[in-house]
Amino acid sequence: MNSVHVPILLATIVEALVEPFLRLPKEAPPHWIIDCTLGGGGHCAALLDTLTQNPSLQRHRILALDQDITAIQRANVRFKDAIAQGRLKLIHSRFSEAVEHVRSRPVLGLMADLGFSSDQLEDPGRGLSFMSNGPLDMRLDASRGNSCRELLSKVTEFELEHWLRE
């Protein structure tokens, strides 16, 4: 299960996130970059490569969150070596819950690539695509809340109209 998602502004984002780490004193403890929306892992992979290639950055770590369990499962396979080496930690969580996971870590960088990923749009089982049939689910985290189909079966016409107008 490979990702088809292409990360946006890859070089620019990596450069912006890594630059503060270059200014840390050598005796500073390891710091963390938080990737709030792991998705296909494109930004994470580029950040790991950059941290690994520069000896002065190798002590730093990445914490990656995603509410999409499929993204976490795919990343567990893709990044198994970095995870085993302690350079990357993956957490199935919404980015709105990030503070719970970073509270005890010194953080020097944070990124969030908001919106749907190509992986989610191209998966007919998500119910997000206009190009293929699938269940009317539309959740990024299928372990939480009701599917769109369940929600629509319970909502009144008036409530639906209100949601669409607002």
C-alpha positions in Angstrom: 0.0 0.0 0.0 2.0 2.9 -1.3 1.2 6.6 -1.1 0.3 8.6 -4.2 0.2 11.9 -2.3 2.7 14.5 -3.4 3.8 16.9 -0.6 3.5 20.6 -1.2 6.4 23.1 -1.0 8.7 20.2 0.1 12.1 21.9 -0.1 10.8 25.2 1.3 9.1 23.6 4.3 12.1 21.4 5.1 14.5 24.3 4.9 12.2 26.5 7.2 11.8 23.7 9.8 15.5 22.7 9.9 17.0 26.2 10.0 16.3 26.8 13.8 17.9 23.4 14.6 21.2 24.6 12.9 21.3 27.5 15.4 21.1 25.2 18.5 24.2 24.9 20.6 25.9 21.5 20.3 25.2 20.8 24.0 21.5 21.3 23.6 19.3 18.2 24.2 17.5 16.6 21.3 14.6 18.7 20.0 11.5 17.6 18.1 9.8 18.5 14.9 6.1 17.8 15.0 4.3 16.7 11.8 0.7 17.2 12.7 -0.6 15.7 9.5 1.6 12.8 8.5 -0.5 11.7 5.5 1.6 10.0 2.8 4.8 10.8 4.8 6.5 12.9 2.1 7.4 15.8 4.4 8.4 13.4 7.1 10.7 11.4 4.8 12.4 14.6 3.6 12.9 15.8 7.2 14.3 12.5 8.3 16.7 12.5 5.3 17.9 16.1 6.2 18.3 15.3 9.9 20.2 12.1 9.1 22.6 13.6 6.5 23.8 16.4 8.7 25.9 15.1 11.7 24.9 18.1 13.9 21.2 17.4 13.4 21.2 13.6 13.9 20.2 13.8 17.5 16.9 15.5 16.8 13.6 13.6 16.4 10.3 13.8 14.6 6.8 13.1 16.1 4.2 12.5 13.4 0.5 12.5 14.0 -2.4 11.5 11.8 -6.1 10.8 12.5 -6.1 8.4 9.5 -5.1 5.0 10.8 -4.3 3.9 7.2 -1.7 6.6 7.0 -0.2 5.5 10.3 -0.1 1.8 9.2 1.5 2.7 5.9 4.1 4.9 7.7 4.9 2.1 10.2 6.1 0.0 7.2 7.7 2.8 5.3 9.7 4.2 8.2 10.3 1.0 10.2 14.0 1.7 10.5 13.7 5.3 11.7 11.1 4.1 14.2 13.3 1.3 15.4 16.2 3.8 15.8 14.1 6.2 17.8 14.3 9.0 15.2 10.6 8.9 14.5 7.5 8.3 16.7 4.1 7.8 15.1 0.8 8.5 16.9 -2.7 7.9 15.7 -4.3 11.2 16.8 -5.9 14.3 15.6 -3.6 17.3 15.3 -6.0 19.2 17.7 -4.8 16.7 20.4 -1.0 17.3 19.7 -0.5 19.2 22.9 -1.1 15.9 24.8 1.8 14.2 23.0 4.3 17.1 23.0 3.9 18.3 26.6 7.2 16.7 27.8 9.2 17.2 24.6 11.3 20.3 23.6 9.7 21.2 20.3 11.4 23.5 17.8 9.3 23.0 14.7 5.7 22.2 13.8 4.0 21.7 10.5 0.5 20.9 9.3 -0.5 20.1 5.7 -4.2 20.7 6.1 -6.9 19.1 3.9 -7.5 15.8 2.3 -4.6 13.8 0.8 -4.6 12.2 -2.6 -4.5 8.9 -0.8 -7.8 9.6 0.8 -9.5 11.0 -2.3 -8.4 8.1 -4.5 -9.6 5.4 -2.0 -13.2 4.5 -3.0 -13.8 3.1 0.5 -13.5 6.5 2.0 -16.6 8.0 0.3 -14.7 11.2 -0.5 -14.3 10.7 -4.3 -16.4 12.2 -7.0 -14.7 9.9 -9.5 -15.6 6.4 -8.0 -18.5 4.8 -6.1 -18.0 3.9 -2.5 -19.7 3.9 0.8 -20.9 7.3 2.0 -18.4 7.4 5.0 -16.4 10.7 4.5 -14.5 10.3 7.8 -10.8 10.8 8.1 -10.8 8.7 11.2 -13.3 5.8 10.8 -12.9 4.9 14.5 -14.6 8.1 15.6 -18.1 9.4 15.1 -20.8 8.5 12.6 -20.3 7.9 8.9 -22.0 10.4 6.6 -24.6 7.7 5.7 -25.4 7.2 9.4 -25.7 11.0 10.0 -27.9 11.5 7.0 -30.2 8.7 8.2 -30.8 10.6 11.5 -30.9 14.2 10.4 -34.1 16.1 9.5 -34.5 17.9 6.2 -34.5 21.2 8.1 -31.3 20.4 9.9 -29.6 19.4 6.7 -30.7 22.6 5.0 -29.4 24.6 8.0 -26.0 22.8 7.8 -25.7 23.5 4.0 -26.6 27.1 4.4 -24.3 27.8 7.3 
